[in-house]
Amino acid sequence: MTTIRDATPSDADDIYRLLSGFVTSYRPDRVVFDGATFPQIIEAASDGNAEFLVAEQDSCVVGYLLAVCMPPPCSPAERSSNCSNSPWPSRCGAVVRVPR
């Protein structure tokens, strides 16, 4: 059975393993991942600015989902004012890693 739960700091090794097997355009840097990337994603999720979930099978992390809320897009007239008055809703993007 597969269980979906929030990612935690203790999932770093499993998520790095999945990330390393997924990306093809670069090699993830473990020092950067441990020192900046992973802690920032955990913080963003705890602040409500991202969803960071893992899928587990038999107590093993087999996939993850990262959905990050992005700033709202700007209209051309708002670009010079940093989009601070944009009426448009925020957009979200997602990264999903599930083995085949």
C-alpha positions in Angstrom: 0.0 0.0 0.0 1.2 3.5 -0.8 1.0 6.2 1.9 1.2 9.9 1.1 2.5 12.2 3.9 4.2 15.6 4.4 8.0 15.5 3.7 10.1 16.0 6.8 13.8 16.8 7.3 14.5 13.1 7.9 13.5 12.4 4.2 16.5 14.3 2.8 18.5 11.2 1.8 15.6 9.6 0.1 14.5 12.7 -1.8 18.1 13.4 -2.8 18.4 9.8 -4.2 15.2 10.3 -6.2 16.2 13.7 -7.4 19.6 12.4 -8.5 17.9 9.7 -10.5 15.4 12.1 -12.1 17.4 15.1 -13.4 19.2 14.8 -16.7 20.3 18.4 -17.3 22.7 18.7 -14.3 24.1 16.8 -11.4 22.6 17.9 -8.1 25.2 19.2 -5.6 24.6 17.4 -2.2 26.2 20.2 -0.2 23.9 22.8 -1.8 20.9 20.5 -1.4 21.6 19.9 2.3 22.7 23.4 3.1 20.2 25.5 1.2 17.7 23.8 -1.2 16.1 21.2 1.0 15.9 23.3 4.2 14.3 26.2 2.2 11.7 23.9 0.7 10.9 22.4 4.1 10.5 26.0 5.4 8.4 27.1 2.4 6.1 24.1 3.0 5.7 24.8 6.8 5.0 28.5 5.9 2.2 27.5 3.5 4.1 28.6 0.4 4.6 25.1 -1.0 3.3 21.5 -0.8 6.1 19.0 -0.3 4.8 15.4 0.0 6.4 12.0 -0.2 4.9 8.6 -1.2 6.0 5.6 0.9 5.7 1.9 0.2 6.7 -0.5 2.9 8.4 2.3 4.9 10.5 3.3 1.8 10.1 6.7 0.1 9.3 5.9 -3.5 8.2 9.3 -4.8 7.8 13.0 -4.0 5.7 15.9 -5.0 6.8 19.6 -4.8 4.3 22.2 -5.6 5.5 25.8 -5.1 3.2 28.9 -5.2 4.7 31.5 -7.4 4.1 35.3 -7.3 1.2 36.4 -9.3 1.9 37.4 -12.9 2.0 41.1 -13.8 0.1 43.1 -16.3 2.4 45.2 -18.6 1.4 48.3 -16.7 2.3 46.8 -13.4 5.7 45.5 -14.3 7.4 48.8 -13.2 5.7 48.6 -9.8 6.8 45.0 -8.9 3.3 43.6 -9.4 2.2 44.8 -6.0 -1.3 45.6 -7.1 -1.9 42.7 -9.4 -5.5 41.4 -9.1 -4.5 38.0 -10.6 -4.3 35.0 -8.4 -1.0 33.2 -7.6 0.1 30.4 -9.8 1.5 27.1 -8.6 3.9 24.7 -10.3 4.6 21.1 -9.4 7.4 18.6 -9.7 6.4 15.0 -9.3 8.8 12.1 -9.1 7.4 8.6 -9.2 9.4 5.6 -10.3 8.1 3.4 -13.2 
